[in-house]
């Protein structure tokens, strides 16, 4: 098999036009493929699909040398093909399918014809999509259509290098079309973020159902009110034709992608040490800054799944098979485990260990001296990943669950409540330790705590180095200890700061968010509170540091009579206190102790109701990488009858947002409400990132008023997920797992699709 060339499959009619030198406009695409091959020093062979002899592994081909078309007759088939054509005849699809079955052959776009009905059925029914994107209703008149191109790289990560609008055969940027053809005066950044999230959610799902598709066009429609709906797929070559009219350089950059991808797959297949300059030179010459593929060296970042076996030796030593050393840019001399870096002698031995199927379930054995094991506190009964970078062998992932300083509370029984976070442990491996700052040997950088045993699904007492990444779910630690951990982990302690109600109050002057914040003031004196109450008639008082509905009061002016009513929600039973005058109210506040605690007061928002029951919305926002927030869950918390507070802890009921909007009597549009909620939460998260604190998880409480307008009530850094547990247990588990995925990701380790499968990489934004 030819492992040097790249093959392009052409339909018979097009191939014959080259044979007869009677080219048409659409044949210019072929010339682009050949030119890209020249730029990358690759030979590109063009095969006639009707003369592909699959079983004989050869086909009739030509190549292009400068201006010359050179026919070479029947040539050995390459290991990598690109199929740019949609074939409607079954015999051609069968040829491509049989070719893909050949050992060692990879076809980019083994399938590239996704019919409209199955595509829209997937959009309508898949649970990951039905709540984020609406399928176009053809009874409604759209404002305009717009198209997005998705292209997938060799790691199955999607990029979206182009989005544009097409109106009456005229091509516009999405922003310009938005201004011209909708009722909105400007295109908000949140609209772009929402579109990006929708697009990549669709592409990610498509990968699992149609993995043979490497490029696809998605067609959306924009309604006059700015609502986005998915309409269908859109031919890739139609996108290229559309774009070439307006921007030939951009179209050319898109046409380079399949050859660059084929080259990347070829290098990966051959397990070669790629030259990063080879793949990055083109990026520097791309005036439009379109990078459908950015080739990164896989040498340094390749991870191997390993399990360690200890042997007796007084030296700090690790024995590794020679196959692993193929990825070394330089021989390591240090082992890094958690925050500890230990000088180590590496011994290489010959061993024909196959790495092709290396995974969590099929790790290779590495041999380490007992001295090294003891020095770095390495548990040897766990499966790890190891990577080599900058002279270091990095073992991981190492994840910490930071407990409070009440060490007497924590035991193996206590830790059982964390077990449901580890159902997906086999996807990343490594060690997870729960520990208190009080149990850290700061001099040796060792954490003593409880380590999770995935095989037995239980915890044990053990010690490890302070982990490289720490998930903070408790805020009863000394600031000094937190600062030490932040420094030691290079700011990889996430949820590093306890975001409180008073911090939300400080955002009241931020123009990006203040229109979604109810008027809020710190309770410094009774006079200010009374003036506010006279203006609003009904207000709510909240303790600054408590959550889950604890310590809340509602204060209102009595209707039709003088005096005040204070509703006490500190217990499960609402208690009403009536006072006829200000003196009586002040005495009540003194008796209850409100004036001696940190409280704030804010506008009481008349909540949207369902079945005459008040509700609010809990939105879970979690990070996927250090700069990307995503909404991982939304639940509505519906209060008991005659209750104002909706907290599940107070007997509230969880419902889906779709069901709530459907059953409300306000006639609200679900998609619009959903988008508004998502937009305000994304804004909030972006603002918190500007503080330089390391946040990675929020439970944002949103009040929907009677018009469906979202107001941020609270942002909990330690949210409860009880409602999700009863509403959708699978979603609840995904929310529980995500912080661990994030901890793995920011350390640079793999997350597998399953225990035996390929790695799942976190995409970076390339959408423009």
Secondary structure by P-SEA (a helix, b strand, c coil): ccccbbbbbbcaaaaaaaaaccccccaaaaaaaaaaaaaacbbbbbbccccccccccccccccccccbbbbbcccccccbbbbccccccaaaaaaaaaaaaccccccccccccccaaaaaaaaacccccccccccccccccccbbbbbbbbbcccccccccccccccccccccaaaaaacccccccccaaaaaaaaaaaaaaaaaaaaacccccbbbbbbbbcccbbbbbcbbbbaaaaaaaaaaccaaaaaaaaaaaaaaaaaaaaaaacccccccccccccccccccccccccccccccbbbbbbbbbbbcccbbbbbcccccccccccccbbbcccbbbbbbbbbbbbbcccccccccbbbbbbbcaaaaaaacccccccbbbbbcccccccccbbbbcccccccccccccccccccccccccccccbbbbbccccccccccccbbbbbbcccccccccccccccbbbbccccccaaaaaaaaaaacccccccccccaaaaaaaccccccccccccccccccaaaaaaaaaacccbbbbbcccccccbbbbbbccccccbbbbbbccccbbbbbbbccaaaaaaaaaaacccccbbbbbbbccccccccccbbbbbbbbbcccccccccbbbbbbbcccccccccccbbbbbcaaaaaaaccccccaaaaaaaaaaaaaaaaaaaaaacccccccbbbbbbccccbbbbccccccccaaaaaaacaaaaaaaaaaaaaaaaaaabbbbbccccccbbbbbccccc
